[in-house]
Amino acid sequence: MCEGSILEYETIVTDLLKSLIQESLPQPSVCLASQRSTFVLWDSRTGQALTPMISWQDRRAHSWCEQNKDLSDRIGYITGLLLSPHYVGPKLAVLFAEDAALKRCAEKGDCLLGTLDTYLIWKWTKGNVHETDLTMAARTCLVDIRTCSWSAELCKLFGVPEKILPSIQPSRKNHSLAFGATLKASLSDQAANLLCFREMFPDVISINLGTGGFVIKPERDQNRRIAGYLMGPVSEKWYALEGTMNGIAKTLSTCPHETIPLAATDPQPEGFCLPDSTGIGAPHWRADVNMSLSIEEDRVSRENVRRIILEGILFRIYEIYQDLTETNSPDTRVFFSGGLSGEPMLAGGLAELLGRPIFVVAEKETTLLGAAHQMFSTKKWGLPKHRTIEPALKNCYLKQKYPQWKNWVEKILHA
């Protein structure tokens, strides 16, 4: 979905929150963990939305990014991001170029800009608080992650008046909300996931597979860059390198949901899959390349189709993992979470490919768990409950098949 109704979103989230508050203790605390790149513009006086809720999948800024490719290195240096139509900055450049009235409104300061967290906080505080945190702001492509502030250079480049931007405040908060709760923290979903394991920083990698998937690794040096990967803050002191897979759950949904164990030998040697269903993510970033299978589905059993898709997910993770880990330190712990972490082939396959134990987190919703960690930051949490999956197969076929998969993917990318 590229666009949606911010009013509908607000109603659903607020009604859910109110129902939870009714069942909680007096003076309940709330934390927000939000998807990062969706945004909206609204009237600063009335609160009426002036644009739809525009998601990361919206591609209206594709031509703008192509025409300004010479700026990509500079933008990457400042923001830690790629120059991509995924982000708010390029989208705003196009919106203001196409809608003169909206541009005038922004220039006069009569509208406000916000990602999902900013809009909800503004509404829940009756328009008294217009703010975000660094982990959310950094994904707008308008923040200098070296100074942790809005970039005047990028605002000028994208034609964004700084007066419409929310203030950047710490993730931990203490805002009284209109319906009787206190907002204690607000941060991005990926940052929340990684904060589950903050006691292991920097020797931890988090792999999370849900609707999409990501591999994320903490870093102290905000100046580090790896081609094809994203760098951004996860707290006021820590940064992270990140690679993503897009829409993998949608690809798997076409197959039966029975779990599949990892096989010792390859049941389908000629079968390869690129599992990203909404454009391939890191490190390739090709919106025009979607889910692909090397064989026709009606030639093999549905179980083997699912197996080939799971292999594709494993290989995409391994591809990202290798790029993010210059040295395979024995001290690094790899945690695996999300809705697909219960797939034995994925957990077992990761252990075999990485050649190390994989720690499968019992709580699949690590975003919520990390948000709780941030909300109650003075509490000593320790590591989340997990089980250990050790490499168990001798000469597992996955490592031998991976280079073949890489060659097959390269042919698709260069077709």
Backbone hydrogen bonds in HBPLUS format (Angstrom, degrees):
<---DONOR---> <-ACCEPTOR-->    atom                        ^
c    i                          cat <-CA-CA->   ^        H-A-AA   ^      H-
h    n   atom  resd res      DA  || num        DHA   H-A  angle D-A-AA Bond
n    s   type  num  typ     dist DA aas  dist angle  dist       angle   num
A0055-SER N   A0002-CYS O   2.90 MM  53  5.13 172.6  1.91 143.2 145.8     1
A0004-GLY N   A0053-MET O   2.87 MM  49  4.92 129.9  2.13 130.7 144.7     2
A0053-MET N   A0004-GLY O   2.84 MM  49  4.92 168.8  1.85 150.3 148.1     3
A0009-TYR N   A0005-SER O   3.05 MM   4  6.32 159.6  2.09 147.2 153.1     4
A0010-GLU N   A0006-ILE O   2.84 MM   4  6.01 165.1  1.87 147.6 151.7     5
A0011-THR N   A0007-LEU O   2.94 MM   4  6.12 160.6  1.98 148.6 153.9     6
A0012-ILE N   A0008-GLU O   3.03 MM   4  6.22 166.0  2.05 152.5 155.5     7
A0013-VAL N   A0009-TYR O   3.01 MM   4  6.21 175.6  2.02 160.3 161.5     8
A0014-THR N   A0010-GLU O   2.85 MM   4  5.86 164.9  1.88 151.3 156.5     9
A0015-ASP N   A0011-THR O   2.92 MM   4  5.90 164.9  1.94 147.9 152.7    10
A0016-LEU N   A0012-ILE O   3.05 MM   4  6.15 158.5  2.09 145.3 151.5    11
A0017-LEU N   A0013-VAL O   2.95 MM   4  6.13 161.1  1.99 148.3 153.8    12
A0018-LYS N   A0014-THR O   2.87 MM   4  6.08 161.0  1.90 153.4 158.5    13
A0019-SER N   A0015-ASP O   3.02 MM   4  6.21 155.5  2.08 144.6 151.0    14
A0020-LEU N   A0016-LEU O   3.06 MM   4  6.35 149.8  2.15 147.0 155.1    15
A0021-ILE N   A0017-LEU O   2.90 MM   4  6.13 153.6  1.97 149.4 157.1    16
A0022-GLN N   A0018-LYS O   3.07 MM   4  6.30 150.2  2.16 146.5 153.1    17
A0023-GLU N   A0020-LEU O   3.09 MM   3  5.33 138.4  2.27 101.3 112.7    18
A0024-SER N   A0021-ILE O   3.08 MM   3  5.05 161.9  2.11 105.3 111.0    19
A0182-THR N   A0028-PRO O   3.01 MM 154  6.42 155.3  2.07 153.5 161.5    20
A0030-VAL N   A0182-THR O   2.80 MM 152  5.92 149.1  1.89 155.9 154.7    21
A0184-LYS N   A0030-VAL O   2.77 MM 154  5.78 164.1  1.79 162.9 166.7    22
A0032-LEU N   A0185-ALA O   2.96 MM 153  6.36 155.2  2.03 140.6 145.4    23
A0187-LEU N   A0032-LEU O   2.99 MM 155  6.33 154.6  2.05 149.2 155.2    24
A0034-SER N   A0187-LEU O   3.08 MM 153  6.56 149.8  2.18 149.2 154.5    25
A0189-ASP N   A0034-SER O   2.96 MM 155  5.26 142.9  2.10 142.4 136.5    26
A0039-PHE N   A0054-ILE O   3.04 MM  15  5.50 152.2  2.11 143.5 149.6    27
A0054-ILE N   A0039-PHE O   2.94 MM  15  5.50 156.8  1.99 166.6 164.5    28
A0040-VAL N   A0114-GLY O   2.96 MM  74  5.74 147.5  2.07 157.0 167.0    29
A0114-GLY N   A0040-VAL O   3.13 MM  74  5.74 146.9  2.24 161.4 170.4    30
A0050-LEU N   A0041-LEU O   2.74 MM   9  5.45 169.4  1.75 143.5 145.9    31
A0042-TRP N   A0112-LEU O   3.03 MM  70  5.46 155.3  2.10 146.4 154.3    32
A0112-LEU N   A0042-TRP O   2.81 MM  70  5.46 153.1  1.88 154.1 163.2    33
A0043-ASP N   A0048-GLN O   2.81 MM   5  5.28 164.7  1.83 151.9 153.3    34
A0047-GLY N   A0043-ASP O   2.84 MM   4  4.95 144.9  1.97 133.4 142.7    35
A0044-SER N   A0110-ASP O   2.93 MM  66  5.52 171.5  1.94 133.3 135.7    36
A0058-ASP N   A0055-SER O   3.18 MM   3  5.68 163.8  2.20 113.7 118.6    37
A0062-HIS N   A0059-ARG O   3.04 MM   3  5.53 162.2  2.07 127.2 126.5    38
A0065-CYS N   A0061-ALA O   2.98 MM   4  6.21 162.4  2.02 157.0 160.9    39
A0066-GLU N   A0062-HIS O   2.99 MM   4  6.29 156.0  2.04 150.6 157.7    40
A0067-GLN N   A0063-SER O   2.91 MM   4  6.11 156.3  1.96 151.8 157.9    41
A0068-ASN N   A0064-TRP O   3.11 MM   4  6.26 124.7  2.43 137.8 151.7    42
A0068-ASN N   A0065-CYS O   3.22 MM   3  5.12 139.9  2.39  93.7 105.0    43
A0071-LEU N   A0068-ASN O   2.94 MM   3  5.71 167.0  1.96 124.4 128.7    44
A0072-SER N   A0069-LYS O   3.06 MM   3  5.34 169.1  2.07 115.8 119.1    45
A0075-ILE N   A0071-LEU O   2.94 MM   4  6.13 167.6  1.96 162.3 166.3    46
A0076-GLY N   A0072-SER O   2.83 MM   4  5.94 158.6  1.88 147.7 154.1    47
A0077-TYR N   A0073-ASP O   2.94 MM   4  6.11 152.4  2.01 145.4 152.5    48
A0078-ILE N   A0074-ARG O   3.08 MM   4  6.35 157.7  2.13 149.4 154.5    49
A0079-THR N   A0075-ILE O   2.88 MM   4  5.92 172.6  1.88 157.9 160.4    50
A0080-GLY N   A0076-GLY O   2.80 MM   4  4.82 147.3  1.91 127.5 136.3    51
A0145-ILE N   A0078-ILE O   3.07 MM  67  6.44 149.9  2.16 159.1 165.0    52
A0231-MET N   A0080-GLY O   2.84 MM 151  4.54 161.9  1.87 137.4 141.4    53
A0087-TYR N   A0084-SER O   3.39 MM   3  6.26 164.6  2.42 123.6 124.1    54
A0092-LEU N   A0088-VAL O   2.84 MM   4  6.07 156.7  1.89 163.2 170.3    55
A0089-GLY N   A0140-THR O   2.83 MM  51  5.88 159.2  1.88 165.6 167.7    56
A0093-ALA N   A0089-GLY O   3.09 MM   4  6.42 153.5  2.16 151.8 159.4    57
A0094-VAL N   A0090-PRO O   3.24 MM   4  6.56 151.5  2.33 145.3 151.4    58
A0095-LEU N   A0091-LYS O   2.85 MM   4  6.14 164.8  1.87 153.7 158.5    59
A0096-PHE N   A0092-LEU O   2.91 MM   4  5.96 173.6  1.91 155.8 156.9    60
A0097-ALA N   A0093-ALA O   3.18 MM   4  6.18 141.6  2.33 129.7 140.1    61
A0098-GLU N   A0094-VAL O   2.98 MM   4  6.14 145.7  2.10 150.9 159.2    62
A0099-ASP N   A0095-LEU O   2.94 MM   4  5.97 137.1  2.13 146.1 157.4    63
A0103-LYS N   A0099-ASP O   3.05 MM   4  6.35 155.5  2.11 150.2 157.7    64
A0104-ARG N   A0100-ALA O   2.94 MM   4  6.20 158.5  1.99 148.6 153.5    65
A0105-CYS N   A0101-ALA O   2.98 MM   4  6.17 155.4  2.04 144.4 151.6    66
A0106-ALA N   A0102-LEU O   2.99 MM   4  6.26 153.2  2.06 145.8 152.5    67
A0107-GLU N   A0103-LYS O   2.88 MM   4  6.15 160.7  1.92 152.1 157.7    68
A0108-LYS N   A0104-ARG O   2.96 MM   4  6.15 144.8  2.09 146.0 154.4    69
A0110-ASP N   A0105-CYS O   2.93 MM   5  5.27 150.1  2.02 167.2 162.2    70
A0109-GLY N   A0106-ALA O   2.96 MM   3  5.00 146.8  2.08 100.2 110.8    71
A0113-LEU N   A0164-ILE O   2.91 MM  51  5.55 161.2  1.95 153.8 148.0    72
A0119-TYR N   A0115-THR O   3.08 MM   4  6.35 165.5  2.10 165.9 169.8    73
A0120-LEU N   A0116-LEU O   3.12 MM   4  6.29 170.4  2.13 152.4 155.0    74
A0121-ILE N   A0117-ASP O   2.92 MM   4  6.09 167.1  1.94 156.1 160.0    75
A0122-TRP N   A0118-THR O   2.96 MM   4  6.08 160.2  2.00 147.8 153.6    76
A0123-LYS N   A0119-TYR O   2.97 MM   4  6.21 160.6  2.01 151.7 156.8    77
A0124-TRP N   A0120-LEU O   2.75 MM   4  5.88 165.7  1.77 155.7 160.4    78
A0125-THR N   A0121-ILE O   2.96 MM   4  5.98 133.5  2.18 142.3 152.0    79
A0127-GLY N   A0122-TRP O   2.63 MM   5  4.72 160.6  1.66 168.5 161.4    80
A0126-LYS N   A0123-LYS O   3.10 MM   3  5.06 157.8  2.15 109.0 110.2    81
A0178-ALA N   A0124-TRP O   2.83 MM  54  5.51 154.0  1.90 154.4 163.1    82
A0128-ASN N   A0125-THR O   3.15 MM   3  5.45 154.0  2.22 107.5 115.3    83
A0167-SER N   A0130-HIS O   3.15 MM  37  6.59 160.2  2.20 143.9 138.5    84
A0132-THR N   A0167-SER O   2.91 MM  35  6.29 150.6  2.00 166.2 169.2    85
A0169-GLN N   A0132-THR O   2.90 MM  37  6.10 174.9  1.90 158.4 159.0    86
A0136-MET N   A0133-ASP O   3.27 MM   3  5.61 133.4  2.50 105.3 116.4    87
A0137-ALA N   A0133-ASP O   2.94 MM   4  6.10 174.8  1.94 161.7 163.4    88
A0138-ALA N   A0134-LEU O   2.96 MM   4  5.80 156.5  2.02 146.0 150.6    89
A0139-ARG N   A0136-MET O   3.17 MM   3  5.80 155.2  2.23 116.2 122.4    90
A0140-THR N   A0137-ALA O   3.07 MM   3  5.64 160.3  2.11 124.5 124.8    91
A0151-SER N   A0142-LEU O   2.86 MM   9  5.80 172.8  1.86 156.1 154.7    92
A0144-ASP N   A0149-SER O   2.90 MM   5  5.69 164.3  1.92 175.3 170.5    93
A0147-THR N   A0144-ASP O   3.18 MM   3  5.65 134.7  2.39 109.1 119.1    94
A0148-CYS N   A0144-ASP O   2.77 MM   4  5.70 127.2  2.05 146.4 162.9    95
A0155-CYS N   A0151-SER O   2.94 MM   4  6.16 160.6  1.98 152.9 158.9    96
A0156-LYS N   A0152-ALA O   3.03 MM   4  6.14 157.1  2.09 144.1 149.6    97
A0157-LEU N   A0153-GLU O   3.02 MM   4  6.24 154.2  2.08 140.0 147.7    98
A0158-PHE N   A0154-LEU O   2.89 MM   4  6.07 165.6  1.91 157.0 158.5    99
A0159-GLY N   A0155-CYS O   2.88 MM   4  5.73 112.6  2.35 132.4 148.5   100
A0160-VAL N   A0155-CYS O   2.75 MM   5  4.77 156.4  1.80 144.5 148.1   101
A0159-GLY N   A0156-LYS O   3.26 MM   3  4.94 145.3  2.39  92.0 102.1   102
A0164-ILE N   A0161-PRO O   3.19 MM   3  6.02 167.6  2.20 123.3 126.3   103
A0165-LEU N   A0162-GLU O   3.08 MM   3  5.43 162.2  2.11 113.7 119.4   104
A0186-SER N   A0171-SER O   2.89 MM  15  5.18 144.1  2.02 135.6 147.2   105
A0173-LYS N   A0184-LYS O   2.65 MM  11  4.59 169.7  1.66 117.5 121.4   106
A0175-HIS N   A0183-LEU O   3.10 MM   8  5.01 150.3  2.19 139.6 141.9   107
A0183-LEU N   A0175-HIS O   2.73 MM   8  5.01 158.1  1.78 154.5 155.2   108
A0177-LEU N   A0181-ALA O   2.83 MM   4  5.38 171.3  1.84 167.4 164.4   109
A0180-GLY N   A0177-LEU O   3.22 MM   3  5.82 150.3  2.32 127.5 123.8   110
A0192-ALA N   A0188-SER O   3.03 MM   4  6.21 158.2  2.08 148.8 155.0   111
A0193-ASN N   A0189-ASP O   3.03 MM   4  6.34 154.5  2.10 147.6 154.3   112
A0194-LEU N   A0190-GLN O   3.13 MM   4  6.43 165.8  2.15 152.5 154.3   113
A0195-LEU N   A0191-ALA O   2.99 MM   4  6.18 149.9  2.09 150.2 158.7   114
A0196-CYS N   A0193-ASN O   3.19 MM   3  5.71 158.6  2.23 110.9 117.4   115
A0197-PHE N   A0194-LEU O   2.99 MM   3  5.78 162.4  2.03 121.5 126.3   116
A0198-ARG N   A0195-LEU O   3.40 MM   3  4.86 164.5  2.43 104.7 101.7   117
A0200-MET N   A0197-PHE O   2.82 MM   3  5.58 162.0  1.85 125.6 131.8   118
A0201-PHE N   A0198-ARG O   3.10 MM   3  5.20 162.7  2.13 106.4 111.9   119
A0203-ASP N   A0200-MET O   2.74 MM   3  5.59 113.1  2.19 148.2 148.7   120
A0204-VAL N   A0202-PRO O   2.93 MM   2  5.73 139.6  2.10  99.3  90.4   121
A0333-ARG N   A0203-ASP O   3.10 MM 130  6.32 161.0  2.14 128.8 130.5   122
A0205-ILE N   A0333-ARG O   2.94 MM 128  6.36 148.1  2.04 159.0 162.0   123
A0335-PHE N   A0205-ILE O   2.93 MM 130  6.30 160.4  1.97 167.5 172.9   124
A0206-SER N   A0216-ILE O   2.98 MM  10  5.34 167.0  2.00 159.3 160.9   125
A0216-ILE N   A0206-SER O   2.94 MM  10  5.34 159.5  1.99 150.5 157.3   126
A0207-ILE N   A0335-PHE O   2.82 MM 128  6.11 165.5  1.84 166.0 171.1   127
A0337-SER N   A0207-ILE O   2.92 MM 130  6.38 157.4  1.97 159.7 166.7   128
A0208-ASN N   A0214-PHE O   3.00 MM   6  5.54 165.2  2.02 159.9 164.8   129
A0214-PHE N   A0208-ASN O   2.95 MM   6  5.54 151.0  2.03 150.6 160.0   130
A0209-LEU N   A0337-SER O   3.04 MM 128  6.52 158.4  2.09 148.0 148.2   131
A0340-LEU N   A0209-LEU O   3.16 MM 131  5.53 169.9  2.17 149.2 148.8   132
A0210-GLY N   A0212-GLY O   2.67 MM   2  5.10 161.5  1.70 171.3 175.5   133
A0249-ALA N   A0211-THR O   3.11 MM  38  4.86 168.8  2.13 136.3 137.0   134
A0213-GLY N   A0245-MET O   2.93 MM  32  4.86 158.8  1.98 143.8 141.3   135
A0245-MET N   A0213-GLY O   2.75 MM  32  4.86 157.4  1.80 143.6 141.7   136
A0215-VAL N   A0243-GLY O   2.90 MM  28  5.35 157.6  1.95 154.8 160.8   137
A0243-GLY N   A0215-VAL O   2.96 MM  28  5.35 159.3  2.00 154.3 161.1   138
A0217-LYS N   A0241-LEU O   2.92 MM  24  5.30 160.0  1.96 154.8 160.9   139
A0241-LEU N   A0217-LYS O   2.85 MM  24  5.30 154.3  1.92 158.2 158.1   140
A0219-GLU N   A0239-TYR O   2.69 MM  20  5.00 157.9  1.74 128.9 129.4   141
A0239-TYR N   A0219-GLU O   2.87 MM  20  5.00 158.7  1.92 166.9 167.5   142
A0224-ARG N   A0221-ASP O   3.23 MM   3  5.76 169.9  2.24 115.6 118.6   143
A0229-TYR N   A0226-ILE O   2.96 MM   3  5.59 152.7  2.03 151.4 150.3   144
A0230-LEU N   A0242-GLU O   3.10 MM  12  5.15 169.2  2.11 153.7 152.1   145
A0242-GLU N   A0230-LEU O   2.86 MM  12  5.15 144.9  1.99 146.6 153.5   146
A0232-GLY N   A0240-ALA O   3.06 MM   8  5.55 151.6  2.14 146.5 155.4   147
A0240-ALA N   A0232-GLY O   2.75 MM   8  5.55 136.9  1.93 150.9 164.8   148
A0234-VAL N   A0238-TRP O   2.92 MM   4  5.68 171.0  1.93 137.6 138.9   149
A0235-SER N   A0238-TRP O   3.34 MM   3  5.25 145.7  2.46 147.1 138.2   150
A0277-SER N   A0246-ASN O   2.85 MM  31  6.20 128.2  2.12 145.6 155.3   151
A0252-LEU N   A0248-ILE O   3.11 MM   4  6.45 158.3  2.15 150.6 155.9   152
A0253-SER N   A0249-ALA O   2.97 MM   4  6.12 136.5  2.17 142.6 154.5   153
A0254-THR N   A0251-THR O   3.46 MM   3  6.07 167.8  2.48 112.3 115.8   154
A0255-CYS N   A0252-LEU O   3.04 MM   3  5.76 167.9  2.06 125.4 127.9   155
A0271-GLY N   A0268-GLN O   2.93 MM   3  5.36 163.9  1.95 122.6 126.5   156
A0294-SER N   A0272-PHE O   2.94 MM  22  5.19 150.1  2.03 152.3 152.5   157
A0274-LEU N   A0292-SER O   2.90 MM  18  5.08 159.8  1.94 145.9 151.4   158
A0292-SER N   A0274-LEU O   3.02 MM  18  5.08 149.7  2.12 133.3 142.7   159
A0291-MET N   A0276-ASP O   2.68 MM  15  5.08  92.8  2.44 135.3 150.6   160
A0280-ILE N   A0286-ARG O   3.07 MM   6  5.32 124.6  2.39 151.7 138.8   161
A0280-ILE N   A0289-VAL O   2.91 MM   9  5.85 129.6  2.16 155.1 170.5   162
A0286-ARG N   A0280-ILE O   3.05 MM   6  5.32 147.0  2.16 139.4 149.6   163
A0284-HIS N   A0281-GLY O   2.97 MM   3  5.89 129.8  2.23 139.3 138.2   164
A0285-TRP N   A0281-GLY O   2.93 MM   4  4.62 173.0  1.93 120.3 122.7   165
A0289-VAL N   A0286-ARG O   3.20 MM   3  5.50 168.0  2.22 111.5 114.6   166
A0299-ARG N   A0296-GLU O   2.96 MM   3  5.61 163.3  1.99 121.7 126.4   167
A0300-VAL N   A0297-GLU O   3.36 MM   3  5.88 162.0  2.40 113.5 117.7   168
A0304-ASN N   A0301-SER O   3.08 MM   3  5.25 117.7  2.48  97.4 111.7   169
A0305-VAL N   A0301-SER O   2.97 MM   4  6.36 144.9  2.09 145.9 156.7   170
A0306-ARG N   A0302-ARG O   2.98 MM   4  6.23 162.3  2.01 147.5 151.3   171
A0307-ARG N   A0303-GLU O   2.92 MM   4  6.20 150.7  2.01 141.1 150.2   172
A0308-ILE N   A0304-ASN O   2.88 MM   4  6.06 156.6  1.94 144.7 149.8   173
A0309-ILE N   A0305-VAL O   2.99 MM   4  6.29 155.9  2.04 150.4 157.0   174
A0310-LEU N   A0306-ARG O   2.91 MM   4  6.17 161.4  1.94 152.2 157.2   175
A0311-GLU N   A0307-ARG O   2.88 MM   4  6.18 152.9  1.95 147.4 155.2   176
A0312-GLY N   A0308-ILE O   2.96 MM   4  6.27 153.8  2.03 143.7 150.6   177
A0313-ILE N   A0309-ILE O   2.99 MM   4  6.40 151.0  2.08 149.7 157.3   178
A0314-LEU N   A0310-LEU O   2.94 MM   4  6.24 161.8  1.98 151.3 156.1   179
A0315-PHE N   A0311-GLU O   2.84 MM   4  6.15 159.8  1.88 156.5 161.9   180
A0316-ARG N   A0312-GLY O   2.94 MM   4  6.14 151.9  2.02 144.9 152.5   181
A0317-ILE N   A0313-ILE O   2.98 MM   4  6.25 158.6  2.03 151.8 157.2   182
A0318-TYR N   A0314-LEU O   2.90 MM   4  6.13 163.8  1.93 150.8 155.6   183
A0319-GLU N   A0315-PHE O   2.87 MM   4  5.98 154.4  1.93 145.0 151.7   184
A0320-ILE N   A0316-ARG O   3.18 MM   4  6.41 161.7  2.22 146.2 149.6   185
A0321-TYR N   A0317-ILE O   2.78 MM   4  5.98 167.2  1.80 158.7 163.1   186
A0322-GLN N   A0318-TYR O   2.95 MM   4  6.05 164.9  1.98 150.4 153.2   187
A0323-ASP N   A0319-GLU O   3.36 MM   4  6.58 152.9  2.44 138.9 145.6   188
A0324-LEU N   A0320-ILE O   3.00 MM   4  6.25 151.9  2.08 154.2 162.3   189
A0325-THR N   A0321-TYR O   3.06 MM   4  6.10 133.1  2.29 147.9 158.8   190
A0329-SER N   A0327-THR O   2.94 MM   2  5.56 131.6  2.18 105.9  91.5   191
A0332-THR N   A0329-SER O   3.19 MM   3  5.55 158.5  2.24 109.6 115.8   192
A0359-PHE N   A0334-VAL O   2.94 MM  25  6.13 177.2  1.94 167.8 167.6   193
A0336-PHE N   A0359-PHE O   2.85 MM  23  5.98 159.0  1.89 148.5 149.9   194
A0361-VAL N   A0336-PHE O   2.95 MM  25  6.06 160.5  1.99 154.6 160.6   195
A0341-SER N   A0338-GLY O   3.06 MM   3  5.41 164.6  2.08 114.9 119.5   196
A0343-GLU N   A0340-LEU O   3.11 MM   3  5.69 168.8  2.12 119.0 121.7   197
A0346-LEU N   A0343-GLU O   3.04 MM   3  5.42 126.9  2.33 107.4 120.5   198
A0347-ALA N   A0343-GLU O   3.19 MM   4  6.55 166.8  2.21 163.7 165.3   199
A0348-GLY N   A0344-PRO O   2.89 MM   4  5.79 162.9  1.92 147.1 152.7   200
A0349-GLY N   A0345-MET O   2.83 MM   4  5.54 147.5  1.94 128.4 138.9   201
A0350-LEU N   A0346-LEU O   2.92 MM   4  6.01 154.0  1.99 146.5 152.5   202
A0351-ALA N   A0347-ALA O   3.19 MM   4  6.45 161.1  2.23 146.6 151.0   203
A0352-GLU N   A0348-GLY O   3.10 MM   4  6.40 155.3  2.16 147.2 153.7   204
A0353-LEU N   A0349-GLY O   2.89 MM   4  6.07 170.7  1.90 155.0 157.5   205
A0354-LEU N   A0350-LEU O   2.86 MM   4  5.82 168.2  1.88 154.4 158.2   206
A0355-GLY N   A0351-ALA O   2.89 MM   4  5.57 126.5  2.18 129.3 142.4   207
A0358-ILE N   A0389-ILE O   2.87 MM  31  5.10 158.6  1.91 143.4 150.3   208
A0389-ILE N   A0358-ILE O   2.81 MM  31  5.10 160.7  1.84 153.1 159.5   209
A0360-VAL N   A0387-ARG O   2.81 MM  27  5.28 149.7  1.90 164.1 163.3   210
A0387-ARG N   A0360-VAL O   2.93 MM  27  5.28 151.9  2.01 140.3 146.7   211
A0362-ALA N   A0385-LYS O   2.85 MM  23  5.58 171.9  1.85 139.0 141.6   212
A0368-LEU N   A0365-GLU O   3.13 MM   3  5.61 124.2  2.46 108.0 119.2   213
A0369-LEU N   A0365-GLU O   3.21 MM   4  6.57 156.0  2.27 144.1 151.4   214
A0370-GLY N   A0366-THR O   2.79 MM   4  5.88 163.8  1.82 147.1 151.0   215
A0371-ALA N   A0367-THR O   2.97 MM   4  6.13 148.2  2.07 139.8 149.0   216
A0372-ALA N   A0368-LEU O   3.00 MM   4  6.26 151.3  2.08 143.9 150.9   217
A0373-HIS N   A0369-LEU O   3.01 MM   4  6.37 150.6  2.10 144.4 152.8   218
A0374-GLN N   A0370-GLY O   2.98 MM   4  6.31 151.5  2.07 144.7 151.9   219
A0375-MET N   A0371-ALA O   2.89 MM   4  6.13 151.4  1.97 146.1 154.5   220
A0376-PHE N   A0372-ALA O   2.93 MM   4  6.08 160.6  1.97 153.2 157.0   221
A0379-LYS N   A0376-PHE O   3.15 MM   3  5.80 161.2  2.19 118.4 124.1   222
A0400-GLN N   A0397-TYR O   3.13 MM   3  5.36 122.0  2.48 103.2 117.4   223
A0401-LYS N   A0397-TYR O   2.96 MM   4  6.15 142.6  2.10 150.4 162.2   224
A0401-LYS N   A0398-LEU O   3.12 MM   3  5.01 122.2  2.47  91.7 106.7   225
A0402-TYR N   A0398-LEU O   2.90 MM   4  6.00 141.9  2.05 151.4 160.3   226
A0404-GLN N   A0401-LYS O   3.00 MM   3  5.28 121.2  2.36 106.6 121.9   227
A0405-TRP N   A0401-LYS O   2.96 MM   4  6.30 154.3  2.03 155.9 164.3   228
A0405-TRP N   A0402-TYR O   3.04 MM   3  5.01 114.1  2.49  96.4 112.4   229
A0406-LYS N   A0402-TYR O   2.91 MM   4  6.22 157.6  1.96 156.7 163.1   230
A0407-ASN N   A0403-PRO O   3.06 MM   4  6.28 158.1  2.11 143.6 148.4   231
A0408-TRP N   A0404-GLN O   3.01 MM   4  6.26 153.8  2.08 145.3 152.7   232
A0409-VAL N   A0405-TRP O   2.87 MM   4  6.15 160.0  1.91 156.0 161.0   233
A0410-GLU N   A0406-LYS O   2.96 MM   4  6.19 158.7  2.01 149.7 155.5   234
A0411-LYS N   A0407-ASN O   3.18 MM   4  6.44 149.2  2.28 141.8 148.9   235
A0412-ILE N   A0408-TRP O   3.23 MM   4  6.62 149.0  2.34 143.0 151.0   236
A0412-ILE N   A0409-VAL O   3.03 MM   3  5.08 117.1  2.44  96.6 112.1   237
A0413-LEU N   A0409-VAL O   2.90 MM   4  6.21 160.4  1.94 156.8 162.4   238
A0414-HIS N   A0410-GLU O   3.02 MM   4  6.15 139.6  2.19 142.3 152.3   239
A0415-ALA N   A0412-ILE O   3.32 MM   3  5.16 167.1  2.33 101.7 104.7   240
